Amino acid sequence: MPELPEVETIARGVDARLRGDRIVEAWFSGHKEPFKTPPRRQAKGLEGRVILAVHRTGKHIVCELGSDPGNASAANTGSDNPEAGPEAQWIVHLGMTGRLLVTNPDGPVPDHTHARLRLKSGREVRFVDPRRFGRLEFRDLAQRPGFLGAGAEPLTIEPAAFAALFRGRRLAIKAALLNQTLLTGVGNIYADESLFRAGIRPRRQAGRLTRVELERLRLELRAVLQHAIRLGGSSVSDYVDSDGVRGFFQLEHCVYQRTGQPCLLCETPIRRLVVAGRGTHYCPRCQK
């Protein structure tokens, strides 16, 4: 599943290419699984909207939408000022295998394409998801509040707030990092990598980590996520960015999916175990 760096990379790419563009037409497939909002409602809400900005919230891509004063359908949005702020949101969760692509509409349409947004610029946005675990949602902000992540943002959380997340918790620190109600956006890859860099074993009880260990983990987690964003994320399965380009951070994984290979620091073979139902990789010598 794409994690924070991958989703951030896609959101930045879509924002850079589509900010200010207008959605002319929206098409959705007949498969019901990807839709939190019925396709007809999504199409009606999206068509005629201007893409004001695209950003990441947790593992979700949020498209902020406004009205176009030059478009007749804008009369139904309650505003004729495109600078009045977002009036709606289109929210994309990629699931396990989802892709959000910006492409030429004349190009071949991949199998398992579930959404196509035709834009005034001539470009097209496509949501492709073979396993159909992704989700698409439309929100009218006059009727519902904007989308917010369930947990804290790991890139900006302060030391005291980070430590408070784990205080008194008996679950393993790896399981706590994966809990989206605590930290939003962290998944298996970056939990393993940050725990390795912080020198903490994944089965350590979260509530028993010292303040020094937790601060080291916070800093390493932030550093790993930021570096992965700079490298376009980790392409270990189906992930590509909005242009269809693979990331490069998988070339710098220290422990993730390196079972039996020598640790890059001490040459001890990397071990694998299961924590919270997820395959977990660590160095038995470097992580205490």
HELIX and SHEET records of a PDB file:
HELIX    1   1 LEU A    4  LEU A   18  1                                  15    
HELIX    2   2 PRO A   39  LEU A   46  1                                   8    
HELIX    3   3 ALA A   72  ASN A   76  5                                   5    
HELIX    4   4 PRO A  159  PHE A  166  1                                   8    
HELIX    5   5 ILE A  173  LEU A  178  1                                   6    
HELIX    6   6 ASN A  188  ALA A  198  1                                  11    
HELIX    7   7 ALA A  206  ARG A  208  5                                   3    
HELIX    8   8 ARG A  211  ARG A  230  1                                  20    
HELIX    9   9 PHE A  249  GLU A  252  5                                   4    
SHEET    1   A 4 ILE A  23  PHE A  28  0                                        
SHEET    2   A 4 THR A 113  LEU A 119 -1                                        
SHEET    3   A 4 GLU A 124  VAL A 128 -1                                        
SHEET    4   A 4 ARG A  99  THR A 103 -1                                        
SHEET    1   B 4 ARG A  49  THR A  57  0                                        
SHEET    2   B 4 HIS A  60  SER A  67 -1                                        
SHEET    3   B 4 ALA A  88  HIS A  93 -1                                        
SHEET    4   B 4 ARG A 135  ASP A 140 -1                                        
SHEET    1   C 2 ARG A 271  VAL A 275  0                                        
SHEET    2   C 2 ARG A 278  TYR A 282 -1                                        
END                                                                             
